[in-house]
Amino acid sequence: MSDERPLRLLVLMRHAEAKSSSPEGDIGRELTKSGRKAAERVGQWLVRQGVRPDVVVVSPSARTRQTWDQLRAAGLPADAVWSDDSVYLAYPGDLADSIRDVPDEARTVLLIGHAPGIPGLAADLEDHTDLDADQREAMQRWPTAAVAVVSHRSDWAAFPDETTALAAFHAP
């Protein structure tokens, strides 16, 4: 019997490549030229996949906000964009808590954050995966601007549960 609950998508993205320093400290580090290009390529890939976020959640860092700017410039739309302080340099469990706070009306959520939290959260889901061996290997490296698409068939408040699965991984 198929699961009748609505499909929700979570896109986990590590910010694109950033400069090594900033006068404002780590939070002010901006994207490099190659980082901007990589984020735009990922945005184009997401558009081709038919991803349309209802909600985009970014950390307050310059590099996550600029990553979103490049995704948007590539044609990726969103209904709402939130800056969430708890996403900045968060652990996987903190990110899961942020996802649980998303309203259930949102069917697709894009979360742009940092390593090790974003890759760690995806690794926590690795037992529930539809990824092939090549995608799993690429996910272990998780370069900047890489994304994992996660399917989920429960309310966000239940994230993650037995309906949660890694569906795709893409690195520019």
C-alpha positions in Angstrom: 0.0 0.0 0.0 1.4 3.4 -0.9 1.8 6.2 1.6 -1.0 8.8 1.1 0.6 11.5 3.2 1.8 14.6 1.1 5.4 14.6 0.0 7.5 17.3 1.5 11.0 18.1 0.3 13.9 19.4 2.3 17.0 20.7 0.4 20.1 20.8 2.6 22.8 23.0 1.2 26.2 23.9 2.4 27.0 27.6 1.5 29.2 28.2 -1.6 33.0 28.8 -1.4 33.8 31.8 0.8 36.8 34.0 1.3 39.1 32.9 4.1 38.7 36.0 6.2 36.7 39.2 6.7 37.1 42.4 8.8 33.7 41.4 10.4 35.1 38.0 11.4 33.7 34.6 10.3 30.1 35.8 10.1 31.1 38.4 7.5 33.0 36.1 5.1 31.7 36.7 1.6 31.6 34.3 -1.4 34.5 34.1 -3.8 34.0 34.6 -7.5 34.1 30.8 -8.0 31.7 30.4 -5.1 29.1 32.7 -6.7 29.4 30.8 -10.0 29.0 27.4 -8.2 25.9 28.6 -6.3 24.4 29.8 -9.6 25.0 26.4 -11.2 23.4 24.6 -8.3 20.4 27.0 -8.6 20.1 26.1 -12.2 20.2 22.4 -11.3 17.5 22.9 -8.7 15.3 24.7 -11.2 15.7 21.8 -13.7 14.7 19.4 -10.9 11.5 21.4 -10.4 12.4 22.5 -6.9 10.4 25.5 -5.7 11.0 26.3 -2.0 8.1 27.6 0.0 10.5 28.6 2.7 14.3 29.3 2.5 16.1 29.3 5.9 19.6 30.8 6.0 22.0 31.5 8.7 22.8 35.2 9.4 26.3 34.8 7.8 27.2 36.8 4.7 28.1 33.6 2.8 24.8 31.9 3.3 22.8 35.0 2.3 25.0 35.5 -0.8 24.5 31.8 -1.7 20.8 32.4 -1.6 21.2 35.5 -3.7 23.0 33.4 -6.4 20.3 30.7 -6.3 17.6 33.3 -6.7 19.6 34.9 -9.6 19.6 31.5 -11.3 15.8 31.5 -11.3 15.0 29.7 -8.1 11.9 31.2 -6.6 10.8 31.2 -2.9 7.7 32.4 -1.1 9.5 33.3 2.1 13.1 33.7 3.3 14.1 33.6 6.9 17.4 34.3 8.6 17.7 32.0 11.6 20.5 32.7 14.1 20.3 29.1 15.3 21.5 27.8 11.9 24.9 29.6 12.1 27.5 26.9 12.8 24.8 24.6 14.2 25.1 21.0 15.0 22.9 18.5 13.2 20.4 18.2 16.1 20.0 22.0 16.1 19.3 22.0 12.4 16.7 19.3 12.9 15.1 21.5 15.6 14.9 24.4 13.1 13.2 22.2 10.5 10.7 21.0 13.1 9.7 24.7 13.5 8.7 25.1 9.9 4.9 25.5 9.4 3.3 22.5 7.8 1.9 24.6 5.0 5.4 24.6 3.6 5.9 21.7 1.2 9.5 22.5 0.2 12.1 23.9 2.4 15.6 25.0 1.5 18.1 25.2 4.4 21.4 26.9 3.6 24.0 26.4 6.4 27.5 25.3 7.2 29.7 22.3 7.7 29.7 20.3 9.8 26.0 20.7 10.6 24.6 20.3 7.1 26.7 17.3 6.1 26.2 15.8 9.6 22.4 16.1 9.4 22.5 14.3 6.0 24.8 11.6 7.4 22.3 11.0 10.2 19.8 10.1 7.5 22.1 7.9 5.5 20.5 4.7 6.7 17.3 5.9 4.9 18.6 6.6 1.4 17.7 6.2 -2.2 21.2 7.4 -3.3 23.4 5.3 -5.5 27.0 4.4 -4.5 28.5 7.3 -6.5 26.2 9.8 -4.8 27.0 8.4 -1.4 30.7 8.7 -2.0 30.3 12.3 -3.2 28.3 13.1 -0.1 31.1 11.9 2.1 33.3 14.8 0.7 30.4 17.3 0.8 32.1 20.2 -1.0 30.9 23.8 -0.7 27.6 24.5 -2.6 26.6 20.8 -2.6 23.0 19.9 -1.9 21.1 16.9 -0.7 17.4 16.6 -1.4 15.5 14.8 1.3 11.9 13.5 1.0 9.6 13.5 4.0 6.0 12.4 4.3 5.1 13.6 7.8 4.6 16.9 9.4 7.8 18.9 9.8 7.4 18.6 13.6 8.1 14.9 13.2 11.4 15.3 11.3 13.1 13.0 10.8 11.0 9.8 11.0 10.5 6.5 9.1 9.2 8.4 6.1 12.4 10.5 5.7 14.8 9.5 3.0 17.8 11.0 1.1 16.5 11.2 -2.5 19.4 13.0 -4.3 22.8 14.6 -3.9 24.4 17.1 -6.2 27.7 18.9 -6.1 28.7 21.5 -8.7 
